[in-house]
Amino acid sequence: MRDIMTAFRKLEDDEDAIVAPWIYETDKFLFDKLFTDKCDAINAIGQLINSDYINPYHRSFITVIYTDNPEDILGISVSFKGCAISSEDTFNALMDTQKINVKRIILIRILDLLFSSYIRKNDYYIGILYVAEQYRKQGLGSKLVEKCKQMARQSNSYNILVDVEYSKEYLLDFYSGFEFDRSVDNYHKIVGKTYGCYGMKCKLK
């Protein structure tokens, strides 16, 4: 595994076209339930990234990892402190996309309750971690996690939370290497198949 010299920055204008498909890939199960097709989902994610309303996919929460060329985006994390998100702003951001109705927004809330960790105001949450396919297995995911931990400490958070899908159980060992422990299991059976996530927590205080 070769080491790549990297740095971090916030998302710049017009980069939502690169990042929105990546966000879609991290949670196809959710987005396919909410939107009519992949194209609609990616367009909506792009709108959420640039929304006037703060929401869990907002550009202010996206950290980019890049090489010595700032235009070379290697991957992203989407992370935030619990107090930074409100249900009202998230609702308004989703409605502004004009690609989703109130019933589907209620579905989002139900899916969150079933599958996601409960995020308190003083918790810091890693919602998305994505490395472009051609740059994987080079330690970039680890660098993004460490950056998230740094931002969590700077925000004076008590814990860092992350959810690992049941289908990606191999990530439990990955996050364990960063002092995350399994805290809760969030799951539900749909059409006879079990879906869910392992909730993991890293205590900072």
C-alpha positions as CSV (number, residue, x, y, z in Angstrom):
1,M,0.0,0.0,0.0
2,R,1.7,3.2,-1.2
3,D,1.2,6.4,0.8
4,I,-0.4,9.3,-1.1
5,M,0.3,12.8,0.0
6,T,-3.1,14.3,0.7
7,A,-4.8,17.3,2.2
8,F,-8.4,18.3,3.1
9,R,-10.8,21.0,2.1
10,K,-14.5,21.9,1.8
11,L,-16.5,21.2,-1.3
12,E,-16.2,23.9,-4.0
13,D,-18.8,25.2,-6.4
14,D,-19.9,22.8,-9.2
15,E,-18.4,19.8,-7.5
16,D,-21.8,18.5,-6.5
17,A,-21.9,16.8,-9.9
18,I,-19.0,14.6,-8.8
19,V,-20.1,14.0,-5.2
20,A,-23.8,13.4,-5.6
21,P,-23.4,10.0,-7.4
22,W,-20.9,9.0,-4.7
23,I,-23.5,9.8,-2.0
24,Y,-26.1,7.8,-3.9
25,E,-23.8,4.8,-4.1
26,T,-23.3,4.8,-0.3
27,D,-27.0,4.2,0.4
28,K,-28.9,2.9,-2.6
29,F,-31.4,1.2,-0.3
30,L,-32.6,4.5,1.1
31,F,-32.4,6.5,-2.1
32,D,-34.2,3.9,-4.2
33,K,-37.0,3.9,-1.7
34,L,-37.4,7.7,-1.8
35,F,-37.0,8.6,-5.4
36,T,-38.5,7.2,-8.7
37,D,-35.1,6.3,-10.2
38,K,-31.4,6.8,-9.9
39,C,-31.3,9.9,-12.0
40,D,-33.9,11.6,-9.9
41,A,-32.1,10.6,-6.7
42,I,-28.8,12.0,-7.9
43,N,-30.4,15.2,-9.0
44,A,-32.1,15.6,-5.7
45,I,-28.9,14.9,-3.8
46,G,-27.2,17.6,-5.8
47,Q,-30.0,20.0,-4.7
48,L,-29.6,18.9,-1.1
49,I,-25.9,19.6,-1.2
50,N,-26.6,23.2,-2.4
51,S,-29.8,23.8,-0.4
52,D,-30.4,27.0,1.5
53,Y,-31.6,24.7,4.3
54,I,-29.1,22.8,6.4
55,N,-29.7,19.0,6.0
56,P,-27.6,15.9,6.4
57,Y,-26.1,16.1,2.9
58,H,-25.4,19.9,3.0
59,R,-22.1,21.1,1.4
60,S,-21.0,22.6,4.8
61,F,-20.7,19.0,6.1
62,I,-18.7,17.6,3.2
63,T,-14.9,17.2,3.6
64,V,-12.9,16.5,0.4
65,I,-9.6,14.6,0.4
66,Y,-7.3,15.5,-2.4
67,T,-3.7,15.2,-3.6
68,D,-1.3,18.1,-4.4
69,N,-3.7,19.1,-7.1
70,P,-6.8,20.5,-5.4
71,E,-9.0,19.5,-8.4
72,D,-8.2,15.8,-7.9
73,I,-10.9,14.6,-5.5
74,L,-10.0,11.2,-4.1
75,G,-12.9,10.8,-1.7
76,I,-15.3,12.5,0.8
77,S,-16.7,12.3,4.2
78,V,-20.1,13.8,5.3
79,S,-20.1,14.4,9.0
80,F,-21.8,16.8,11.4
81,K,-22.6,17.5,15.1
82,G,-26.1,16.6,16.2
83,C,-27.1,20.1,17.1
84,A,-26.3,21.3,13.5
85,I,-29.3,19.4,12.1
86,S,-33.0,20.2,12.6
87,S,-36.0,18.2,11.4
88,E,-37.7,21.4,10.0
89,D,-34.7,22.5,7.9
90,T,-34.3,18.9,6.6
91,F,-38.0,18.7,5.7
92,N,-37.8,22.1,3.8
93,A,-34.6,21.0,2.0
94,L,-36.3,17.8,0.8
95,M,-39.5,19.5,-0.3
96,D,-37.4,22.1,-2.2
97,T,-36.1,19.3,-4.5
98,Q,-39.6,18.9,-5.8
99,K,-38.8,15.2,-6.3
100,I,-40.3,13.9,-3.1
101,N,-43.6,14.2,-1.3
102,V,-44.6,14.3,2.3
103,K,-45.4,10.6,2.5
104,R,-41.9,9.7,1.4
105,I,-40.4,12.2,3.8
106,I,-42.3,10.4,6.6
107,L,-40.8,7.2,5.2
108,I,-37.3,8.7,5.6
109,R,-38.0,9.4,9.3
110,I,-39.3,5.8,9.8
111,L,-36.2,4.4,8.1
112,D,-34.0,6.6,10.3
113,L,-35.7,5.3,13.4
114,L,-35.3,1.7,12.3
115,F,-31.8,1.7,10.9
116,S,-29.8,4.7,12.2
117,S,-28.2,5.6,15.5
118,Y,-29.9,8.2,17.6
119,I,-27.8,11.3,17.3
120,R,-27.9,13.6,20.4
121,K,-27.0,17.2,20.2
122,N,-23.5,16.6,21.6
123,D,-22.8,13.6,19.4
124,Y,-20.8,13.8,16.1
125,Y,-22.0,11.6,13.3
126,I,-20.1,10.2,10.3
127,G,-22.9,9.8,7.8
128,I,-20.9,9.0,4.7
129,L,-17.4,7.9,3.9
130,Y,-16.5,7.4,0.3
131,V,-13.2,6.8,-1.6
132,A,-13.2,6.8,-5.4
133,E,-12.8,3.3,-6.7
134,Q,-9.4,3.8,-8.3
135,Y,-7.9,5.2,-5.1
136,R,-9.1,2.5,-2.7
137,K,-6.8,0.3,-0.5
138,Q,-4.3,3.2,-0.2
139,G,-5.3,4.4,3.4
140,L,-7.5,7.2,2.3
141,G,-10.5,5.9,4.2
142,S,-8.4,5.9,7.4
143,K,-7.3,9.5,6.8
144,L,-10.9,10.6,6.4
145,V,-11.9,8.9,9.7
146,E,-9.0,10.6,11.5
147,K,-10.1,13.9,10.0
148,C,-13.6,13.3,11.2
149,K,-12.3,12.5,14.7
150,Q,-10.3,15.8,14.7
151,M,-13.4,17.8,13.7
152,A,-15.4,16.0,16.4
153,R,-12.9,17.0,19.1
154,Q,-12.8,20.6,17.8
155,S,-16.6,20.8,18.0
156,N,-16.4,19.6,21.6
157,S,-18.5,16.5,20.9
158,Y,-18.9,13.8,23.5
159,N,-19.1,10.8,21.1
160,I,-18.6,10.0,17.4
161,L,-21.2,7.7,15.9
162,V,-21.2,5.7,12.7
163,D,-23.6,3.1,11.3
164,V,-22.3,0.0,9.5
165,E,-24.7,-1.8,7.2
166,Y,-25.2,-5.5,7.9
167,S,-24.1,-6.2,4.4
168,K,-20.7,-4.5,5.1
169,E,-19.8,-6.4,8.3
170,Y,-16.1,-6.2,7.3
171,L,-16.2,-2.5,8.2
172,L,-16.6,-3.4,11.9
173,D,-12.9,-4.3,12.1
174,F,-12.0,-1.1,10.2
175,Y,-13.8,1.2,12.6
176,S,-12.6,-0.8,15.6
177,G,-9.1,0.3,14.7
178,F,-10.2,3.8,15.4
179,E,-11.5,3.1,18.9
180,F,-15.1,2.6,17.8
181,D,-17.1,-0.1,19.7
182,R,-20.4,-1.7,18.8
183,S,-23.1,0.0,20.8
184,V,-26.5,-1.0,19.3
185,D,-28.0,-3.0,16.5
186,N,-30.7,-1.3,14.4
187,Y,-32.6,-3.7,12.2
188,H,-35.9,-4.7,10.8
189,K,-37.3,-7.4,8.6
190,I,-38.8,-6.3,5.3
191,V,-40.3,-8.9,2.9
192,G,-38.7,-11.6,5.0
193,K,-35.2,-10.2,4.7
194,T,-33.3,-8.5,7.5
195,Y,-32.0,-5.0,6.9
196,G,-30.1,-2.9,9.3
197,C,-27.0,-1.4,10.7
198,Y,-24.5,-2.0,13.5
199,G,-24.3,1.2,15.5
200,M,-20.7,2.1,16.5
201,K,-19.5,4.7,19.0
202,C,-16.2,6.2,19.8
203,K,-16.2,8.0,23.2
204,L,-14.3,11.3,23.3
205,K,-15.4,12.3,26.9
